[in-house]
Amino acid sequence: MCGIALVRLRKPLEYYIEKYGTPAYGARKMYLLMHKQHNRGQNGVGVACTKLDMPAGQQYMYRYRSVKEQPIEDIFGKINEKFRALNKKSSKKRKDIAWIKENVPFAAEVLMGHLRYGTHGGNSKYNCHPFLRQNNWRSRNLTLAGNFNLTNVDELFNKLIELGQHPKEKVDTVLVMEKIGHFLDEANQEIFDKYKENHSNADITRLIEEELDIRRVLERSCRDFDGGYAMTGIIGHGTSFVARDPHGIRPAYFYADDEVVVAASEKPAIKTAFNVDYDQIQEIPPAHALIVNKKGDYKVEQFLEPKEQTSCTFERIYFSRGSDPDIYTERKRLGKLLVPQVLKAIDYDLENTVFSFIPNTAETSFLGLMQGIDEHLVDYRKKMILEGKVTDPAELDKILSMRPRVEKLAIKDAKLRTFIADDAHRDDLVAHVYDTTYEVVKKGVDTLVLIDDSIVRGTTLEKSILRILDKLSPKKIIIVSSAPQIRFPDCYGIDMSKMGAFVAFRAVSALLKETGQENLMDEVLEKINYKIFNKEEGEANFVNELYANFTDEQISTKIAEIVKSHDIKAEVEVIYQTVENLHEACPKHDGDWYFTGNYPTKGGNRVVNRAFVNYMKGSLARAY
């Protein structure tokens, strides 16, 4: 789930020097946009820029990438070093725009940034966006960065082969770059051919830059893409764009005024960096692109036919910053909707229950859960008093003063996202991530209720959290997930493609074995292999048939058994959000394929089916 950012200055550079006292205005805004989205990607960072109207012979495109421990600081330290050197120059030099643009790399009008979230492929700076496709004609240069995964890499690779190309790698980043680059070249050539009889080459270059139709380039490039994407690009002469997939799976927002056009993956980043109201920040609609031409004029254009919007719910549950007011409200609602299940699980015994949350993104849903518990207590007090069931003053005092017991039970020692760590090091990490607070639990009496945003593999629960909580000697531990059971792979930006890794799938496999229905797995495998043979594996998600044999409660009970190791003394229960409540809490985001298996594209069905085949073969290969 990468992050993207684009900053386009709409005034000449001297305007920002005059008004803000620095030619680093664009770079500073990019720094803020990157910092406020660092939650989206911790594996690497890249920035690039393009300078407008540079004389021939002078560099006009720059790129820095880093996978250092603090990559944002690493990159912007290099950028700021050049600006600090400028400050030591004479007053005349500091105002000489031509000299500044020639000598200070990121004194530019168009800038882009990317935060990499990578769980597949190497973790070197060469895997970091932005990527460059360079050419000696400005309008054929392309800088590209994106938050995407495509499911039909083989198909796209073969199409490029048919065009006569020889792609250097079979990965979606390279193929997207070459696909757009191919149609960018064609668009250039069409305009050149149109004017070559009556104009000089120099004049044609200017006409190409004026007439290049980026919307059409995107239409021709992206029509074969199967997946989710929000990608930003800069053409060498200064035109830039941000394009979003037809289902709106990946997020993209923008803000514009007379000084800047800015785009990012998340609204809070734009809000903070430019100090604007939320209602001034617009969403780029699915199948549309924000296009800013060389002059700085912008428009939002449809480049493909929009499809049913299935924006990713995991953005709302986990990935996006909780400071977005809509996301904050939704996460609280997710917690509140769990109250009936939690009260039932503790048998309404609030006196002997301690509530807490698993840091850090579950904190907001925890607030919602506590709000719901408070409302339950208000109703309880009202009922007891109105029905005249309380006559003793001491009993009345006890009822009126009753509050849910809240303690900080899970303390995260390291800022680590274990579910996006590489497979080889995940188990070692999770054992050391959490600690707890002692002497706040009544041993053998209290039930502990801890809410988490989601449970993907169950590794953190099994290897760390339950072990630590069990040291407190509670009677029972209840883990509550604000998300439903994650049953299926993602292939649109969260790279989780191995069926056997999901604790929900492990639970279903165990249930099938226990109930003597293991043959169903072979039957599903046979169906999928038949469809693969007939090149029809994208028609349906056949793995869903396995889950259909059991209720949500049966699967949750089995998950609790799986994550409870033999040395855990307390009773363990796992409660999940329902899919219905998920949609009630997040009404504008219907992308729920992780939980339901309802993929918006054929490529999604193809991925889940292939992931199951890999599981049955014992293969750890990626499903796409």
C-alpha positions in Angstrom: 0.0 0.0 0.0 2.4 2.6 -1.2 2.0 6.4 -1.0 2.3 9.0 -3.8 2.6 12.7 -3.9 2.7 15.4 -6.6 3.4 19.1 -6.3 3.1 21.4 -9.3 4.0 25.0 -8.9 1.7 27.2 -11.1 3.8 30.4 -10.8 7.4 31.1 -12.0 10.0 30.2 -9.4 10.8 33.8 -8.7 7.2 34.2 -7.3 7.9 31.8 -4.5 11.3 33.4 -3.8 9.6 36.8 -3.5 6.6 35.6 -1.4 8.1 32.8 0.7 11.8 33.8 0.6 13.0 30.5 -0.9 13.3 28.6 -4.1 12.8 25.5 -1.9 9.0 26.0 -1.6 8.1 23.0 -3.7 10.7 20.7 -2.1 9.6 21.7 1.4 5.9 21.0 0.6 7.0 17.6 -0.8 8.9 16.8 2.4 5.7 17.5 4.4 3.6 15.4 2.1 6.0 12.5 2.4 6.3 12.7 6.1 2.6 12.8 6.6 2.2 9.6 4.6 5.2 7.6 6.0 2.6 5.2 7.4 2.0 4.0 3.9 5.5 2.7 3.2 8.5 2.1 5.3 10.7 0.1 2.9 12.1 2.9 0.8 11.4 6.4 -0.5 12.0 8.2 -3.8 11.5 11.7 -5.2 11.9 13.2 -8.6 11.5 16.5 -10.2 11.3 18.2 -13.6 12.4 21.8 -14.4 10.5 23.8 -17.0 12.1 25.4 -20.0 15.7 24.6 -19.3 18.2 25.5 -22.0 19.6 22.6 -24.1 22.6 21.1 -22.5 21.4 21.6 -18.9 19.9 18.8 -16.8 16.2 19.2 -16.1 15.2 15.9 -14.5 16.5 14.7 -11.1 15.8 11.6 -9.0 16.9 10.5 -5.5 16.0 7.2 -3.9 16.9 5.7 -0.6 16.3 2.5 1.6 18.3 3.8 4.5 16.8 3.4 8.0 15.3 6.9 7.8 14.9 7.3 4.0 12.9 10.6 4.0 15.6 12.3 6.1 18.3 10.8 4.0 16.9 12.1 0.7 15.8 15.5 1.9 19.1 15.9 3.7 20.8 15.7 0.3 18.2 18.1 -1.2 18.6 20.6 1.6 22.3 20.5 1.4 22.1 22.1 -2.1 19.7 24.8 -0.8 21.9 25.5 2.2 24.9 26.0 -0.1 22.7 28.5 -2.1 22.1 30.5 1.1 25.9 31.0 1.4 26.0 32.7 -2.1 25.7 36.4 -2.7 22.4 38.1 -2.6 22.5 38.5 -6.3 23.1 34.8 -6.9 20.2 33.9 -4.5 17.8 35.8 -6.8 19.3 34.7 -10.1 16.6 32.3 -11.3 18.6 31.0 -14.2 21.6 30.3 -12.1 19.5 28.6 -9.3 17.7 26.3 -11.8 21.0 25.3 -13.4 22.9 24.6 -10.1 20.3 23.6 -7.5 18.8 20.1 -8.4 15.4 20.4 -6.7 14.7 24.0 -7.4 12.0 22.8 -9.7 8.4 23.5 -10.7 7.2 19.8 -10.9 8.0 17.3 -8.1 6.8 13.8 -7.3 7.4 11.5 -4.3 6.8 7.9 -3.5 6.8 5.8 -0.3 7.5 2.1 -1.0 5.6 -0.6 0.8 7.2 -3.7 -0.5 6.8 -7.4 0.5 7.8 -8.9 -2.8 11.1 -8.4 -4.7 14.3 -7.0 -3.3 14.7 -4.1 -0.9 17.3 -2.1 -2.7 16.9 1.5 -3.9 16.6 0.1 -7.4 13.2 -1.3 -6.4 12.1 2.1 -5.3 9.9 4.4 -7.4 10.0 6.8 -9.2 11.2 5.1 -12.4 12.6 6.9 -15.4 12.2 6.3 -19.1 14.6 8.6 -20.7 14.9 10.0 -24.2 16.6 12.9 -26.0 13.3 14.5 -26.8 11.7 16.1 -23.7 8.2 15.0 -24.5 9.2 11.4 -24.7 10.7 11.3 -21.2 8.6 9.8 -18.5 9.0 9.7 -14.7 6.5 7.4 -13.0 5.6 6.3 -9.5 2.5 4.4 -8.3 0.6 2.7 -5.6 -0.5 -0.4 -7.5 -0.5 -4.1 -8.2 -1.5 -5.6 -11.5 -2.8 -9.2 -11.7 -2.2 -9.7 -15.4 1.5 -9.2 -15.7 1.9 -12.2 -18.1 -0.7 -10.8 -20.5 0.9 -7.3 -20.5 4.3 -8.8 -21.0 3.2 -10.8 -24.0 1.5 -7.7 -25.5 4.8 -5.8 -25.3 6.5 -8.7 -26.9 4.0 -8.6 -29.7 4.8 -4.9 -30.2 8.4 -5.9 -30.8 9.7 -4.8 -27.4 12.1 -6.7 -25.2 11.1 -5.8 -21.5 14.0 -6.2 -19.1 11.8 -7.7 -16.4 8.4 -9.3 -16.0 7.2 -7.1 -13.2 4.2 -4.7 -13.1 6.3 -1.6 -12.5 8.4 -2.1 -15.6 5.4 -3.1 -17.7 3.4 -0.1 -16.7 6.3 2.2 -17.5 6.9 0.6 -20.9 3.1 0.4 -21.8 2.7 4.1 -21.1 6.0 4.9 -22.7 5.0 3.0 -25.9 1.8 5.0 -26.4 3.6 8.2 -25.4 6.1 7.6 -28.2 3.2 6.9 -30.6 1.5 10.1 -29.6 4.7 12.0 -30.2 5.2 10.4 -33.6 1.6 11.1 -34.7 2.0 14.8 -34.1 5.5 14.8 -35.7 4.0 13.1 -38.8 1.2 15.7 -38.9 3.6 18.7 -39.1 6.8 17.3 -40.7 6.0 18.6 -44.2 5.6 22.3 -43.3 7.5 22.8 -40.1 11.1 22.6 -38.8 11.9 19.9 -36.3 12.4 22.6 -33.6 8.9 24.0 -34.3 7.4 20.5 -34.3 9.0 19.8 -30.8 7.1 22.9 -29.5 3.9 21.8 -31.2 4.2 18.3 -29.7 4.5 19.7 -26.2 1.5 21.9 -26.7 -0.8 19.3 -28.4 0.2 16.0 -26.6 -3.0 14.4 -25.4 -2.1 12.7 -22.1 -5.7 11.6 -21.6 -5.6 9.5 -24.8 -2.1 8.2 -23.9 -3.6 6.9 -20.6 -6.7 5.5 -22.2 -4.6 3.4 -24.7 -2.0 2.4 -22.0 -4.3 1.4 -19.2 -7.2 -0.3 -21.0 -5.6 -3.7 -20.5 -4.6 -3.3 -16.9 -6.3 -5.6 -14.3 -5.7 -4.4 -10.8 -5.8 -1.4 -8.6 -3.7 1.7 -9.1 -3.2 5.3 -8.3 -0.1 6.5 -10.2 1.6 9.8 -10.9 3.7 10.7 -13.9 5.7 13.6 -15.2 6.4 14.0 -18.9 9.8 15.6 -19.6 8.4 19.0 -20.9 6.4 19.5 -17.7 3.0 18.0 -18.1 2.0 15.8 -15.1 -0.8 13.5 -14.2 -2.3 11.4 -11.5 -4.5 8.5 -12.8 -6.8 6.2 -10.8 -8.1 2.8 -11.6 -11.7 2.3 -12.9 -12.9 0.6 -9.6 -11.4 3.3 -7.4 -9.6 0.6 -5.5 -6.6 2.7 -4.6 -7.1 6.3 -3.2 -6.1 9.6 -4.7 -6.9 13.2 -3.7 -6.0 16.6 -5.0 -6.1 20.3 -4.1 -5.5 23.3 -6.4 -5.3 27.1 -6.0 -3.6 29.8 -8.0 -0.2 28.8 -6.6 -0.1 25.0 -6.7 -1.8 21.8 -7.8 -1.0 19.0 -5.3 -2.1 15.4 -5.2 -1.5 12.6 -2.6 -2.8 9.2 -1.5 -4.4 10.7 1.7 -6.2 13.9 2.5 -4.6 14.6 5.9 -1.2 15.0 4.2 -2.6 17.7 1.9 -4.5 19.3 4.7 -1.4 19.6 6.9 1.1 20.5 4.2 -1.0 23.3 2.8 -3.2 24.3 5.7 -6.4 24.0 3.8 -9.9 22.9 4.8 -10.9 19.3 4.1 -13.8 20.4 1.9 -11.3 22.0 -0.4 -9.6 18.7 -1.0 -11.2 16.6 -3.8 -11.2 12.9 -4.6 -10.0 11.9 -8.1 -12.9 9.8 -9.3 -12.3 6.2 -10.5 -11.2 6.0 -14.2 -10.2 9.7 -14.1 -6.9 11.4 -14.2 -5.8 14.8 -12.8 -3.8 16.3 -15.7 -1.7 19.5 -15.4 -0.3 20.8 -18.6 3.0 22.6 -19.1 1.3 26.0 -18.5 0.0 24.9 -15.1 -3.6 24.6 -16.2 -5.3 21.5 -14.8 -8.4 19.4 -15.4 -9.8 16.1 -14.2 -10.6 13.9 -17.2 -12.1 10.5 -17.7 -9.7 8.2 -19.5 -11.5 4.9 -19.1 -15.0 3.7 -18.5 -15.7 3.7 -14.7 -16.8 0.4 -13.2 -18.6 -0.4 -10.0 -16.7 1.5 -7.3 -15.1 -0.9 -4.8 -12.7 1.3 -2.9 -10.5 -0.7 -0.5 -11.9 -1.1 3.0 -8.5 -1.9 4.4 -7.5 1.7 3.8 -10.2 2.7 6.3 -9.5 0.0 8.8 -5.7 0.1 8.9 -3.6 1.8 6.3 -4.7 5.4 6.0 -4.0 7.9 8.8 -6.7 8.0 11.4 -6.6 11.8 11.5 -8.8 12.0 8.4 -12.2 12.9 10.0 -14.1 10.4 7.9 -11.7 7.6 8.7 -11.7 8.5 12.4 -15.5 8.4 12.5 -15.5 5.1 10.7 -13.0 3.4 12.9 -14.9 4.5 16.0 -18.0 3.1 14.5 -16.3 -0.2 13.8 -15.5 -0.5 17.5 -18.9 0.6 18.7 -20.6 -2.0 16.5 -18.7 -4.8 18.3 -20.3 -4.0 21.7 -23.1 -6.6 21.6 -20.7 -9.4 20.8 -18.3 -8.3 23.5 -21.0 -8.0 26.2 -22.2 -11.4 25.4 -18.7 -12.9 25.5 -18.1 -11.4 29.0 -21.6 -12.4 30.2 -22.2 -8.7 30.9 -19.8 -8.8 33.8 -18.1 -5.4 33.5 -16.9 -5.5 37.1 -14.4 -8.2 36.3 -13.4 -7.2 32.8 -10.4 -5.1 31.8 -10.5 -3.4 28.4 -7.5 -2.4 26.3 -6.2 -2.2 22.7 -3.3 -3.5 20.7 -1.3 -0.5 19.5 -1.4 1.5 17.5 -4.0 1.7 14.8 -6.6 0.0 17.0 -6.8 2.9 19.4 -9.6 4.7 17.5 -11.8 1.6 17.3 -11.1 1.1 21.0 -12.6 4.6 21.7 -15.7 3.5 19.8 -15.9 0.3 21.8 -15.7 2.2 25.0 -18.2 4.7 23.9 -20.6 1.8 23.2 -19.9 0.3 26.6 -20.6 3.6 28.3 -23.9 3.9 26.5 -24.8 0.4 27.6 -24.1 1.4 31.2 -26.3 4.5 30.9 -29.2 2.3 29.7 -28.5 -0.2 32.5 -28.6 2.4 35.2 -31.7 4.0 33.8 -33.5 0.6 33.6 -32.5 -0.3 37.2 -33.7 3.0 38.6 -36.9 3.3 36.6 -37.9 -0.2 37.4 -37.3 0.4 41.1 -34.9 -2.5 41.5 -32.4 -0.4 43.5 -33.5 0.6 47.0 -30.3 0.4 49.0 -28.2 3.6 48.8 -24.9 1.7 48.7 -26.2 -0.4 45.8 -27.3 2.8 44.1 -23.8 4.4 44.6 -22.2 1.2 43.1 -24.5 1.3 40.0 -24.0 5.1 39.4 -20.2 4.9 39.8 -19.8 1.8 37.6 -17.3 2.5 34.8 -15.5 0.1 32.4 -12.1 -0.8 33.6 -9.5 0.5 31.1 -5.8 -0.3 31.3 -2.8 -0.2 29.0 -2.1 -3.9 28.7 -0.2 -4.1 25.4 2.8 -1.9 25.0 4.5 -1.9 21.6 8.3 -1.6 22.1 9.2 -1.4 18.4 7.6 0.4 15.6 7.2 -2.7 13.5 4.5 -3.9 11.2 5.0 -7.6 11.5 2.4 -8.6 8.8 4.3 -6.7 6.2 7.7 -8.0 7.3 9.4 -10.5 5.0 8.6 -14.1 5.7 12.1 -15.1 6.9 12.2 -12.7 9.8 8.6 -12.3 10.8 8.5 -14.9 13.7 11.7 -13.5 15.2 10.2 -10.0 15.2 6.9 -10.7 16.7 8.2 -12.4 19.8 9.8 -9.1 20.9 7.3 -6.5 19.7 5.0 -6.3 22.8 5.3 -5.9 26.6 2.6 -5.5 29.2 1.7 -3.7 32.4 1.7 -5.8 35.6 -0.3 -5.8 38.8 -3.5 -4.3 37.3 -5.4 -7.6 36.7 -7.1 -9.7 39.4 -5.5 -13.1 38.9 -7.9 -15.9 38.1 -10.9 -13.5 38.1 -10.6 -10.9 35.4 -11.4 -11.3 31.7 -9.1 -9.2 29.4 -10.7 -7.7 26.3 -8.2 -6.3 23.7 -9.2 -4.9 20.4 -7.0 -5.0 17.3 -7.6 -3.5 13.9 -7.4 -6.8 12.1 -6.0 -10.3 12.4 -4.2 -11.5 9.3 -1.9 -14.4 10.0 -2.4 -14.7 13.8 1.4 -14.8 14.2 1.5 -11.8 16.5 -1.3 -13.2 18.7 0.3 -16.7 18.9 3.9 -15.7 19.3 3.7 -12.6 21.4 0.4 -11.0 22.6 -1.3 -14.0 24.2 2.0 -15.2 25.8 2.5 -11.8 27.4 -1.1 -11.3 28.5 -1.2 -14.8 30.0 1.6 -13.8 32.4 -1.0 -11.6 34.1 -2.9 -14.8 35.0 -6.4 -13.7 33.8 -9.3 -16.0 33.8 -10.0 -15.4 30.1 -8.5 -13.4 27.2 -10.8 -12.1 24.4 -9.2 -10.7 21.3 -11.5 -8.5 19.3 -10.9 -7.7 15.6 -12.4 -4.5 14.2 -12.2 -6.1 10.8 -14.0 -9.3 9.6 -12.1 -12.5 9.1 -9.4 -12.0 6.5 -10.0 -15.1 4.3 -8.6 -14.3 0.9 -5.5 -12.8 -0.7 -5.1 -9.3 -1.8 -3.6 -8.5 -5.2 -4.3 -4.8 -5.6 -1.7 -3.2 -3.4 -1.4 -5.2 -0.2 0.9 -8.1 -1.3 -0.7 -11.0 0.7 -1.0 -13.8 -1.8 -0.3 -17.0 0.1 -3.4 -18.9 1.2 -1.7 -20.9 3.9 -0.6 -17.8 5.7 -4.1 -16.7 6.7 -5.2 -17.9 10.0 -8.8 -18.0 8.8 -7.8 -20.4 6.0 -5.8 -22.5 8.4 -8.9 -22.7 10.5 -11.1 -23.9 7.6 -8.6 -26.5 6.6 -8.5 -27.8 10.1 -12.3 -27.9 10.3 -12.6 -29.8 7.0 -10.2 -32.4 8.4 -12.0 -32.7 11.7 -15.4 -33.1 10.0 -14.2 -35.6 7.5 -14.6 -33.3 4.5 -11.0 -33.0 3.3 -12.2 -34.3 -0.1 -13.8 -30.9 -0.7 -10.3 -29.4 -1.1 -9.5 -31.9 -3.8 -12.8 -31.2 -5.5 -12.1 -27.4 -5.5 -8.6 -28.1 -6.8 -10.0 -30.2 -9.6 -12.4 -27.4 -10.6 -9.7 -24.8 -10.6 -7.3 -26.9 -12.7 -10.1 -27.5 -15.2 -10.7 -23.7 -15.5 -6.9 -23.0 -15.7 -6.7 -25.6 -18.5 -9.5 -23.8 -20.3 -8.1 -20.3 -19.5 -11.2 -19.5 -17.5 -9.9 -19.3 -13.9 -10.9 -15.7 -13.6 -14.6 -16.5 -13.9 -15.2 -17.3 -10.2 -13.6 -17.6 -6.8 -13.9 -21.4 -6.1 -12.2 -21.2 -2.7 -15.3 -19.6 -1.3 -16.9 -23.0 -1.5 -14.7 -24.2 1.3 -15.7 -21.4 3.7 -19.4 -22.0 2.9 -19.4 -25.2 4.9 -18.9 -23.4 8.3 -20.4 -20.5 10.2 -18.3 -17.4 11.1 -18.5 -18.5 14.7 -17.2 -22.0 14.0 -14.2 -20.5 12.1 -13.6 -17.9 14.9 -13.6 -20.7 17.5 -11.1 -22.7 15.5 -8.9 -19.6 15.1 -8.8 -19.2 18.9 -7.6 -22.8 19.2 -4.9 -22.3 16.6 -3.4 -19.1 18.2 -3.6 -20.5 21.7 -0.4 -22.5 22.2 -0.3 -25.4 24.7 1.4 -23.3 27.5 -1.4 -20.6 27.6 -3.4 -21.2 30.8 -6.2 -18.7 30.2 -9.3 -19.4 28.1 -9.0 -17.7 24.7 -11.8 -16.4 22.5 -11.5 -14.4 19.3 -14.3 -12.1 18.1 -14.5 -10.7 14.6 -16.4 -7.8 13.1 -19.3 -8.9 10.7 -19.2 -7.9 7.1 -22.6 -6.3 7.5 -21.3 -4.0 10.3 -18.1 -3.3 8.2 -20.3 -1.8 5.5 -22.5 0.0 8.0 -19.3 1.7 9.4 -17.7 2.4 6.0 -20.6 3.0 3.7 -18.7 4.5 0.8 -16.0 1.8 0.6 -17.3 -1.6 -0.7 -14.0 -3.2 -1.5 -14.3 -6.2 0.8 -12.6 -9.0 -1.2 -10.3 -9.9 1.7 -13.3 -10.9 3.8 -15.9 -12.0 1.2 -13.9 -13.1 -1.8 -15.9 -10.8 -4.0 -13.1 -9.5 -6.2 -13.9 -6.6 -8.5 -11.8 -7.9 -11.4 -11.3 -11.3 -13.1 -7.6 -11.0 -12.1 -8.6 -11.2 -8.4 -10.5 -14.4 -8.9 -7.5 -15.8 -10.9 -5.1 -14.9 -8.0 -7.2 -16.5 -5.3 -7.6 -19.7 -7.4 -3.9 -19.9 -8.2 -3.0 -19.2 -4.5 -5.1 -22.2 -3.6 -3.4 -24.3 -6.2 0.0 -23.3 -4.9 -1.1 -24.2 -1.3 -2.2 -27.6 -2.4 1.1 -28.2 -4.2 3.0 -27.0 -1.2 4.5 -24.1 -3.2 5.3 -20.8 -1.7 5.3 -19.1 -5.0 3.5 -15.8 -5.5 0.1 -16.2 -7.1 0.6 -13.3 -9.6 
